Amino acid sequence: MTTTTTHPGNTTRSLPLPALLALATAVFVTSLTETLPAGLLPAMSADLGVSESAAGQAVTVYAAGTALTAIPLSAATAAWRRKRLLLAAMAGFAVANTVTAVSGHYALTMAARFVAGVAAGLAWALLAGYARRLVPGPMQGRAVAVVMTGVPVALSVGVPAGAYLGGALGWRWAFALMTAVAVVLLGWIALGVPDRPGQERAGRVPMARVLSVPGVVPVLFVTLVFVLAHTVLYAYIATFLDAFGLGDSTDLVLLVFGGASLLSIWIVGAFIDRRLRALTVASTVLVGAAAALLAVFADSPALVYVAASLWGLGWGGAPTLLQTAVADAGGEQADAAQAMLVTLWNAAMAGGGAVGGLLLGLFGATAFPWSVLALLVPVVAVVAGARTHGFPVLRAGA
């Protein structure tokens, strides 16, 4: 998710779609490997002989692997050639998903998920920057947009398909299929993606300097709490639906959520230059409305699908909104601010899995939507208060 300048020798006049689609597939693999357990928790817990809250830590340890290693690994590999680094990350996914598919031991499965999270830390540290360096400056935004389509495709198609495949053939086949995709992608990258050099010198900006920039702290706070709220519910959505007799509809609910997320990304892309603040407020309110519906009307299948639609509309564009906000606020320190956002994002996902497991054990699945509502209150307050810096009424340069 970091930004990088265009490679000096790049003079292409059109988007290199085969290369960009390979990078988009890498984003798809990263996103789907992370979220796949959300639709498979009951089957995973039964097969591994653990509770569903314990199985939910498959999301936690993945996010922890990314959060703990993204910044140090990015710094350590800054001088590596980009193709070599991306191939290493995708090979890590192939190995980790293979072990997950065949493991019969909970501890080994969690170790494999941690390794997958480390691979994700490598991938997220280079993918957006790699895309930008494949095209001239005026085309960088479009290039990154193409690559980031891997996220909504993973949400709208991959997770529901994984849930369906897990129900039809068993959850292990879903991870085995991810291995197959990663192996094919390794060949695609090797043959179809131009290489780019790493950074000769990687400057290091003190964290205190970045945090002192006006607006950075509010955006990072919103990122941490908003992602935490989302993950508490999303990581245990199969368990939540099962508690209300809708466990067999998990794949359809996730499909509705993913479809609404695609629409959300399109809306955000069309209006973010002029309406970042309004879109962020709307995003939070929509997710809150979805949580309220699930808290009160989860026994109504029709309203569950309405809630999934609102949730997707609110959440789909949130990554773009928060990345743009922190880059705007960071100014000259935008790269360092983005690195902090990536780390906090994954820390929140790890925390969401852990908090969700605790809530499930103490209060049951019905506590999930109420916890989302409680967490979104300070999010709305901070966005509303950051009118000058962080989420300004008018974006600089818009």
C-alpha positions in Angstrom: 0.0 0.0 0.0 3.0 2.3 -0.1 3.6 4.9 -2.8 6.6 5.0 -5.2 7.6 7.1 -8.1 7.5 6.0 -11.6 10.5 4.1 -13.0 12.6 6.6 -14.9 12.8 4.4 -18.0 9.1 3.8 -18.4 7.6 5.6 -21.4 4.6 3.3 -22.1 1.6 5.1 -23.6 -1.0 2.5 -22.6 -1.7 0.4 -19.5 0.2 -2.9 -19.4 -2.9 -4.8 -18.6 -1.4 -8.4 -18.5 1.1 -7.2 -15.9 -1.4 -5.2 -13.9 -3.9 -8.0 -13.9 -1.2 -10.3 -12.6 -0.7 -7.9 -9.7 -4.5 -7.7 -9.2 -4.5 -11.4 -8.9 -1.8 -11.2 -6.3 -4.1 -8.7 -4.4 -6.9 -11.2 -4.8 -4.8 -14.0 -3.3 -3.7 -11.8 -0.4 -7.2 -10.6 0.4 -9.0 -14.0 0.0 -6.4 -15.9 2.0 -7.0 -13.4 4.8 -10.8 -13.5 4.8 -11.5 -17.1 3.6 -11.9 -18.5 7.2 -14.9 -16.2 7.7 -17.1 -18.4 5.7 -15.6 -21.7 6.9 -15.4 -21.4 10.7 -17.9 -24.0 11.8 -16.4 -26.7 9.5 -12.8 -25.7 10.5 -13.6 -25.8 14.2 -15.3 -29.2 13.9 -12.5 -30.8 11.9 -9.6 -29.4 14.0 -11.4 -30.3 17.3 -11.5 -26.7 18.7 -14.2 -24.2 19.5 -15.4 -21.7 16.9 -13.8 -18.9 18.8 -10.5 -20.7 18.7 -10.9 -21.4 15.0 -11.6 -17.7 14.5 -8.0 -17.0 15.5 -7.0 -18.1 12.0 -7.9 -14.5 11.1 -6.1 -13.1 14.1 -2.8 -14.8 13.6 -2.8 -13.9 9.9 -3.3 -10.3 10.6 -0.8 -10.4 13.4 1.8 -11.8 11.0 1.2 -8.9 8.7 1.1 -6.2 11.4 4.3 -7.5 13.1 6.4 -7.9 10.0 5.2 -5.4 7.3 7.3 -2.4 8.3 10.6 -4.3 9.2 10.4 -6.7 6.2 9.6 -3.7 3.9 12.7 -2.0 5.2 14.9 -5.1 5.0 13.9 -5.9 1.4 13.8 -2.3 0.1 16.8 -3.0 -2.1 15.4 -6.2 -3.6 14.2 -6.3 -7.2 10.5 -6.0 -7.2 9.8 -9.2 -9.2 12.0 -11.3 -7.0 10.2 -10.0 -3.9 6.7 -10.5 -5.3 7.6 -14.1 -6.3 8.9 -14.8 -2.8 5.6 -13.5 -1.3 3.4 -15.6 -3.6 5.5 -18.7 -2.9 4.9 -18.0 0.7 1.2 -18.1 0.1 1.4 -21.3 -1.9 3.3 -23.0 1.0 1.1 -21.6 3.8 -2.2 -22.5 2.1 -0.9 -26.0 1.3 0.0 -26.6 4.9 -3.4 -25.2 6.0 -5.2 -27.6 3.6 -3.5 -30.7 4.8 -2.9 -29.9 8.5 -4.8 -31.9 11.1 -3.4 -30.1 14.0 -4.6 -26.7 15.3 -1.2 -25.4 16.2 0.3 -26.2 12.8 -2.7 -24.6 11.1 -2.2 -21.4 13.1 1.5 -21.4 12.3 0.7 -21.7 8.6 -1.7 -18.8 8.9 1.0 -16.7 10.5 3.3 -17.5 7.6 0.6 -16.4 5.2 0.3 -13.1 7.1 4.0 -12.5 6.8 3.7 -13.1 3.0 0.9 -10.6 3.0 3.1 -8.1 4.7 5.6 -8.4 1.9 3.0 -8.2 -0.8 1.1 -5.2 0.6 4.4 -3.3 1.0 5.2 -3.5 -2.7 2.1 -4.1 -4.8 0.7 -0.5 -5.2 4.2 0.9 -5.6 5.1 -1.8 -8.2 2.0 -0.9 -10.2 2.9 2.8 -10.2 6.4 2.1 -11.5 5.1 0.2 -14.5 3.5 3.3 -16.0 4.2 7.0 -16.5 3.1 9.5 -13.8 -0.3 10.5 -15.4 -1.4 6.9 -15.5 -0.4 5.8 -12.0 -3.8 6.3 -10.5 -5.5 4.1 -13.1 -2.8 1.5 -12.7 -3.3 1.2 -9.0 -7.1 1.2 -9.5 -6.7 -1.9 -11.8 -4.5 -3.7 -9.3 -6.8 -3.0 -6.3 -9.8 -4.5 -8.0 -8.5 -7.8 -6.5 -9.9 -6.7 -3.1 -13.6 -6.4 -4.1 -13.4 -9.4 -6.4 -12.1 -11.4 -3.4 -15.0 -10.1 -1.2 -17.8 -10.4 -3.8 -16.7 -13.7 -5.5 -13.9 -15.4 -3.7 -15.3 -15.6 -0.1 -18.8 -16.7 -1.1 -17.3 -19.2 -3.6 -15.0 -20.4 -0.8 -17.9 -20.8 1.6 -19.9 -22.8 -1.1 -16.9 -25.0 -1.9 -16.3 -25.6 1.7 -19.9 -26.7 2.2 -19.9 -28.9 -0.9 -16.4 -30.6 -0.7 -15.0 -29.6 2.7 -13.1 -26.5 3.9 -9.7 -28.0 3.0 -10.5 -27.9 -0.7 -11.0 -24.1 -0.5 -7.4 -23.6 0.7 -6.1 -26.2 -1.8 -7.6 -24.2 -4.6 -5.9 -21.1 -3.2 -2.6 -23.0 -3.5 -3.4 -23.8 -7.2 -4.1 -20.1 -7.9 -0.9 -19.0 -6.3 1.2 -21.6 -8.3 -0.4 -20.4 -11.6 0.2 -16.8 -10.6 3.9 -17.6 -9.9 4.3 -18.5 -13.6 2.3 -15.5 -14.7 4.4 -13.1 -12.8 7.7 -14.7 -13.9 6.7 -14.5 -17.6 4.4 -11.5 -17.8 5.4 -8.8 -15.3 8.4 -6.5 -16.1 11.0 -6.3 -13.3 11.8 -3.1 -11.5 14.8 -2.4 -9.2 14.4 -1.8 -5.5 15.3 1.4 -3.8 19.0 2.2 -3.6 18.5 4.1 -0.4 15.5 3.8 1.9 15.0 6.8 4.1 13.7 6.2 7.5 11.3 8.8 9.1 11.0 8.8 12.9 7.5 7.8 14.0 7.2 10.8 16.3 7.7 13.1 13.3 4.9 11.4 11.3 2.5 11.4 14.3 3.1 15.1 14.9 1.8 16.0 11.4 -1.7 17.5 11.9 -4.5 15.1 10.8 -2.4 11.9 10.8 -3.4 10.7 14.3 -7.2 11.2 13.7 -7.0 9.1 10.5 -5.0 6.4 12.1 -7.4 6.3 15.1 -10.4 6.0 12.7 -8.6 3.2 10.8 -7.8 1.2 13.9 -11.3 1.4 15.5 -13.3 1.1 12.2 -11.4 -1.9 11.0 -11.7 -3.5 14.5 -15.5 -3.0 14.5 -15.8 -4.5 11.0 -13.6 -7.5 11.8 -15.3 -8.4 15.0 -18.4 -9.2 13.0 -16.9 -10.3 9.6 -14.6 -12.9 11.1 -17.5 -14.6 12.8 -20.2 -14.0 10.3 -20.8 -17.7 9.7 -21.1 -18.3 13.4 -23.4 -15.3 13.8 -25.7 -16.5 11.0 -25.7 -20.1 12.3 -26.9 -18.8 15.7 -30.1 -17.6 13.9 -30.6 -20.7 11.7 -29.1 -19.0 8.6 -25.8 -20.9 8.5 -26.6 -22.4 5.2 -27.0 -19.0 3.7 -23.6 -17.7 4.6 -22.3 -17.8 1.0 -25.3 -15.8 -0.3 -25.0 -13.2 2.5 -21.4 -12.8 1.7 -22.2 -12.5 -2.0 -24.6 -9.7 -1.3 -22.0 -8.0 0.9 -19.4 -8.3 -1.8 -21.7 -7.0 -4.6 -22.5 -4.0 -2.5 -18.8 -3.5 -1.8 -18.2 -3.3 -5.6 -20.8 -0.6 -5.9 -19.3 1.2 -2.9 -15.9 1.3 -4.5 -17.3 2.7 -7.7 -19.2 5.5 -5.8 -16.1 6.4 -3.8 -13.9 6.5 -6.9 -16.3 8.8 -8.6 -16.7 11.4 -5.7 -13.7 11.0 -3.4 -11.9 14.1 -4.8 -14.7 16.4 -3.7 -16.5 14.5 -1.0 -13.9 12.6 1.1 -15.3 13.8 4.4 -19.0 13.2 3.5 -18.2 9.8 2.1 -16.3 8.8 5.3 -19.2 9.8 7.5 -21.7 8.0 5.2 -19.5 4.9 5.3 -19.5 4.8 9.1 -23.2 5.5 9.3 -24.1 2.7 6.8 -22.0 0.1 8.7 -23.7 1.3 11.9 -27.2 0.9 10.3 -26.3 -2.6 9.2 -25.1 -3.5 12.7 -28.3 -2.1 14.2 -30.5 -4.2 11.8 -28.5 -7.3 12.7 -28.7 -6.6 16.4 -32.5 -6.3 16.4 -33.7 -8.2 13.3 -31.2 -11.1 12.8 -34.1 -13.6 12.9 -35.5 -12.0 9.7 -33.7 -13.4 6.6 -34.9 -10.5 4.4 -33.6 -7.9 6.8 -30.3 -9.8 7.1 -29.8 -9.4 3.4 -30.7 -5.7 3.7 -28.1 -5.4 6.4 -25.5 -7.1 4.3 -26.2 -4.6 1.5 -25.8 -1.6 3.8 -22.7 -3.2 5.3 -21.1 -3.6 1.9 -22.0 -0.1 0.8 -20.4 1.3 3.9 -17.3 -0.9 4.0 -16.3 -1.4 0.3 -14.9 2.1 -0.2 -13.4 2.4 3.3 -9.9 1.3 2.4 -9.7 3.9 -0.4 -11.1 6.6 1.8 -8.7 6.0 4.7 -5.6 5.5 2.5 -6.4 8.8 0.7 -7.1 10.6 3.9 -3.8 9.6 5.5 -1.8 10.4 2.3 -3.4 13.8 2.2 -2.7 14.5 5.9 0.8 13.1 5.8 2.0 15.4 3.0 5.7 15.0 2.7 5.6 12.1 5.2 2.8 10.3 3.2 4.8 7.1 2.7 5.6 6.7 6.4 2.0 7.5 7.3 0.8 4.9 4.8 3.1 2.3 6.4 1.6 3.1 9.8 -1.9 2.7 8.4 -1.1 -0.8 6.9 0.3 -1.9 10.3 -2.6 -0.5 12.3 -5.1 -2.0 9.8 -3.7 -5.5 10.3 -3.3 -5.0 14.1 -7.0 -4.1 14.1 -7.9 -7.3 12.1 -5.9 -9.3 14.6 -7.6 -7.6 17.5 -11.0 -8.1 15.9 -10.5 -11.8 15.7 -9.4 -11.9 19.3 -12.1 -9.6 20.6 -14.7 -11.5 18.6 -13.6 -14.8 20.1 -13.8 -13.3 23.6 -17.3 -11.9 23.0 -18.4 -15.3 21.6 -17.2 -17.1 24.7 -18.6 -14.6 27.2 -21.9 -13.4 25.6 -22.6 -15.5 22.5 -22.9 -14.5 18.9 -25.6 -11.9 19.6 -23.0 -9.6 21.1 -21.2 -9.0 17.7 -23.5 -6.3 16.2 -23.8 -4.5 19.5 -20.1 -4.3 19.9 -19.8 -2.9 16.3 -22.3 -0.1 17.2 -20.3 0.7 20.4 -17.0 1.0 18.5 -18.5 3.2 15.7 -19.5 5.9 18.1 -16.0 7.3 18.7 -15.3 6.8 14.9 -18.1 9.2 14.0 -17.0 11.6 16.7 -13.4 11.7 15.5 -14.4 12.1 11.8 -16.8 14.9 12.8 -14.1 16.7 14.9 -11.3 16.5 12.3 -12.8 19.2 10.1 -9.5 21.0 9.4 -7.0 18.2 9.3 -7.6 14.5 8.7 -11.1 14.7 7.2 -11.3 18.3 6.0 -14.4 19.8 4.5 -12.3 20.7 1.4 -9.4 18.5 0.2 -6.2 20.3 -0.6 -5.7 20.4 -4.3 -9.1 18.9 -5.1 
